[in-house]
Amino acid sequence: MRILVLGGDGYLGWPTALHLSARGHDVTVVDNFARRNWDDELGSHSLTPIRSLQERVVAWHAISGRSIHVAIGDLCDATFLEPLIRSTLPETVVHFGEQRSAPYSMIDRRHAVFTQQNNVVGTLNLLYAIAEHAPDCHLVKLGTMGEYGTPNIDIEEGYITIEHRGRRDTLPYPKQPGSWYHASKVHDSTNMLLACRIWGLRATDLNQGVVYGVETPETTLDERLCTRFDYDGVFGTALNRFLVQAVVGMPLTVYGRGGQTRGFLDIRDTLACVELAILNPAERGEMRVFNQFTEQFNVAGLAEAVQGAARQFGIEAQIEHLPNPRVEREEHYYQAANTRLLDLGLQPHMLSDTLLESVMQLVMRHRDLVRPALIMPAVNWRKTHNPASVSDIAPVGASS
Amino acid sequence: MRILVLGGDGYLGWPTALHLSARGHDVTVVDNFARRNWDDELGSHSLTPIRSLQERVVAWHAISGRSIHVAIGDLCDATFLEPLIRSTLPETVVHFGEQRSAPYSMIDRRHAVFTQQNNVVGTLNLLYAIAEHAPDCHLVKLGTMGEYGTPNIDIEEGYITIEHRGRRDTLPYPKQPGSWYHASKVHDSTNMLLACRIWGLRATDLNQGVVYGVETPETTLDERLCTRFDYDGVFGTALNRFLVQAVVGMPLTVYGRGGQTRGFLDIRDTLACVELAILNPAERGEMRVFNQFTEQFNVAGLAEAVQGAARQFGIEAQIEHLPNPRVEREEHYYQAANTRLLDLGLQPHMLSDTLLESVMQLVMRHRDLVRPALIMPAVNWRKTHNPASVSDIAPVGASS
């Protein structure tokens, strides 16, 4: 199958491209290296040393004999995207090509506007290009479980049947995103539903949970194929932060009370879910939503799990509660459906001490590269100006 | 009260600015003349001859002795908007400053992207400027009843209490916008709710129905104060189109079966609703939604009402059903709540033959100015390329 992987140089995009190439698909990676630029901006880095996209593709060819094509450009640039779709006529587009960090979007007005513009316009351009040149193409788009927020009722998969004043309808599930980034994904979902309705496109929105893990069957074939590991306060997840903090002897910093519950999944399950969506495409006119996670955890529970794993290596990690830099409920009901991918055959990898220990070993291997200044939260939701990196100069007249 | 009226040179913005100035408020009109530019682009015009903003303000001062201040600039330009909010410190911002035509947003990719970028970025910039410089300011933002689409359950005012699997929560009402324009308003609503939650802003989202009528107590004081009357296929409403068609002897063109039901209100009620929202502001942290319409009609019913009004002037208008250029349900349930503004004291003007006849007289006064070529639908929802005006050259390679 001819597949474009948008954002195919990123944390999940690259392993997905490898995985689909290994399965025999004709894969083209599309990227503009925005993620690498944000490292430059923030003074951050991947703890795992990642190679250039060109080196990655050469290494993959040497190892597997398979070619991954590359197209470098910005989805917001229609003069790049439209001829790309017209000339490649993809059967599937897997769309990871968005700014994916909530804290990055909350740095200040400029970063908020950038995130929404980049994500919304890129996806709008894509919807038009598909409608014009490849209307039968299946769009597999990465959304986020964060679109739903933390409602006091069960979270369903994209839609909910509501009985109201004696009538009934199945409607898009109400969304309560908690950052400009999460809101951008809600905007995308709204736009995709409209495009499927008016043009008969086919789309699957993968509302993904928090992904953990670094290694996949393909990335471990050669060190040149490894993917990113982010642990900084802007792009790193809480779990990665805890693992690095344990290894370098810092306390594990839980934001607020730590009762924040979210859905999680193993990076290998991300690949499996994307593949299941591709092999079982949406119908023409259908905008399908899958909740893509395998287990629910709260932040305090994750910290305790890391504490336990660290003990296996003789590390006694402390847990410290910080004032929460985010605006979010710290104790709340959370029960989200995730049966649609299981029904398609997903065999989940559960978060176990084994996985935590293997990632902790990887962190220990690279512990000399850890930059402790990157770990603490850099972005406060309540402020309209946040320094984007430790070297930033506060804007003159920053009032909050 | 210090009030900014964003988009204060437009169809509703200008009468609102006049009305608030007449009530003794200190009014500043903010506009970038985008609406006048779109006329230039489309070859369209207001049937009523409108004056420049500068002439309008001079005339108003001559007639009322009151000053309306003017600030010319683009809300998407933060270097304009931020110092404006900082220097004027408004107590209320009334935000009409968006691209408001569904067909305009559906012309092609460029117009879709422009609409979403213009509306979403302008409002995001505004939210940041208010949070930074005037956090107690009440934002009164124009939304649209079109955010809800046509669900098979009653439409509530912004939020709905859902009972689901034995639990209950009040959540944002599910949205099903039918155009990129309507979607942009949904995006705005999502962003405003987030801003109120994280920064404690106060906002009222006025989900307005279709407005009819041209004259208000202030605009009729002098012909130089009149506001726009749009009848073209892009910016005109169905009712205005029918009135003009009757006057020039064309059949009244109903899109599809004509069972499309929407909420409507008189332009004088728009002014009253905005004023009620201003005088009864939202609380800090509250994102309040009012459904702003007074009556529901379907399109076929409107055509018949115009047919009846035309008969008073000896005109026998025919009704013709066109293939619907939009993608929408043509027969559907529609029952929307609108009690919150009534509870604040709104005294609605109902659509009666009297109103239709007075607008028809206005059209007859200007019938020599009518350009029949503008009246027919120019934009088809199913196409990704539509000529924006009768003189447009179709893009090379336009495939659908």
HADDOCK unambig.tbl for C-alpha pairs under 7 A between the chains (distance, minus, plus):
assign (segid A and resid 109 and name CA) (segid B and resid 125 and name CA) 6.94 0.50 0.50
assign (segid A and resid 109 and name CA) (segid B and resid 128 and name CA) 6.37 0.50 0.50
assign (segid A and resid 113 and name CA) (segid B and resid 121 and name CA) 6.26 0.50 0.50
assign (segid A and resid 117 and name CA) (segid B and resid 117 and name CA) 6.63 0.50 0.50
assign (segid A and resid 121 and name CA) (segid B and resid 113 and name CA) 6.25 0.50 0.50
assign (segid A and resid 125 and name CA) (segid B and resid 109 and name CA) 6.94 0.50 0.50
assign (segid A and resid 128 and name CA) (segid B and resid 109 and name CA) 6.38 0.50 0.50
assign (segid A and resid 128 and name CA) (segid B and resid 384 and name CA) 6.90 0.50 0.50
assign (segid A and resid 132 and name CA) (segid B and resid 384 and name CA) 6.84 0.50 0.50
assign (segid A and resid 132 and name CA) (segid B and resid 399 and name CA) 6.37 0.50 0.50
assign (segid A and resid 132 and name CA) (segid B and resid 400 and name CA) 6.59 0.50 0.50
assign (segid A and resid 151 and name CA) (segid B and resid 169 and name CA) 6.84 0.50 0.50
assign (segid A and resid 152 and name CA) (segid B and resid 168 and name CA) 6.48 0.50 0.50
assign (segid A and resid 152 and name CA) (segid B and resid 169 and name CA) 5.46 0.50 0.50
assign (segid A and resid 153 and name CA) (segid B and resid 164 and name CA) 6.27 0.50 0.50
assign (segid A and resid 153 and name CA) (segid B and resid 167 and name CA) 5.50 0.50 0.50
assign (segid A and resid 153 and name CA) (segid B and resid 168 and name CA) 5.91 0.50 0.50
assign (segid A and resid 153 and name CA) (segid B and resid 169 and name CA) 6.28 0.50 0.50
assign (segid A and resid 162 and name CA) (segid B and resid 162 and name CA) 6.87 0.50 0.50
assign (segid A and resid 164 and name CA) (segid B and resid 153 and name CA) 6.25 0.50 0.50
assign (segid A and resid 167 and name CA) (segid B and resid 153 and name CA) 5.49 0.50 0.50
assign (segid A and resid 168 and name CA) (segid B and resid 152 and name CA) 6.49 0.50 0.50
assign (segid A and resid 168 and name CA) (segid B and resid 153 and name CA) 5.90 0.50 0.50
assign (segid A and resid 169 and name CA) (segid B and resid 151 and name CA) 6.84 0.50 0.50
assign (segid A and resid 169 and name CA) (segid B and resid 152 and name CA) 5.48 0.50 0.50
assign (segid A and resid 169 and name CA) (segid B and resid 153 and name CA) 6.28 0.50 0.50
assign (segid A and resid 171 and name CA) (segid B and resid 174 and name CA) 6.29 0.50 0.50
assign (segid A and resid 172 and name CA) (segid B and resid 174 and name CA) 5.66 0.50 0.50
assign (segid A and resid 172 and name CA) (segid B and resid 175 and name CA) 6.96 0.50 0.50
assign (segid A and resid 173 and name CA) (segid B and resid 174 and name CA) 6.38 0.50 0.50
assign (segid A and resid 174 and name CA) (segid B and resid 171 and name CA) 6.31 0.50 0.50
assign (segid A and resid 174 and name CA) (segid B and resid 172 and name CA) 5.67 0.50 0.50
assign (segid A and resid 174 and name CA) (segid B and resid 173 and name CA) 6.38 0.50 0.50
assign (segid A and resid 174 and name CA) (segid B and resid 174 and name CA) 5.15 0.50 0.50
assign (segid A and resid 175 and name CA) (segid B and resid 172 and name CA) 6.96 0.50 0.50
assign (segid A and resid 178 and name CA) (segid B and resid 194 and name CA) 6.68 0.50 0.50
assign (segid A and resid 183 and name CA) (segid B and resid 190 and name CA) 6.80 0.50 0.50
assign (segid A and resid 183 and name CA) (segid B and resid 191 and name CA) 6.77 0.50 0.50
assign (segid A and resid 187 and name CA) (segid B and resid 187 and name CA) 5.58 0.50 0.50
assign (segid A and resid 190 and name CA) (segid B and resid 183 and name CA) 6.80 0.50 0.50
assign (segid A and resid 191 and name CA) (segid B and resid 183 and name CA) 6.77 0.50 0.50
assign (segid A and resid 194 and name CA) (segid B and resid 178 and name CA) 6.68 0.50 0.50
assign (segid A and resid 198 and name CA) (segid B and resid 327 and name CA) 5.99 0.50 0.50
assign (segid A and resid 198 and name CA) (segid B and resid 381 and name CA) 6.77 0.50 0.50
assign (segid A and resid 198 and name CA) (segid B and resid 382 and name CA) 5.97 0.50 0.50
assign (segid A and resid 199 and name CA) (segid B and resid 382 and name CA) 5.92 0.50 0.50
assign (segid A and resid 327 and name CA) (segid B and resid 198 and name CA) 5.99 0.50 0.50
assign (segid A and resid 381 and name CA) (segid B and resid 198 and name CA) 6.77 0.50 0.50
assign (segid A and resid 382 and name CA) (segid B and resid 198 and name CA) 5.98 0.50 0.50
assign (segid A and resid 382 and name CA) (segid B and resid 199 and name CA) 5.93 0.50 0.50
assign (segid A and resid 384 and name CA) (segid B and resid 128 and name CA) 6.91 0.50 0.50
assign (segid A and resid 384 and name CA) (segid B and resid 132 and name CA) 6.85 0.50 0.50
assign (segid A and resid 399 and name CA) (segid B and resid 132 and name CA) 6.39 0.50 0.50
assign (segid A and resid 400 and name CA) (segid B and resid 132 and name CA) 6.64 0.50 0.50
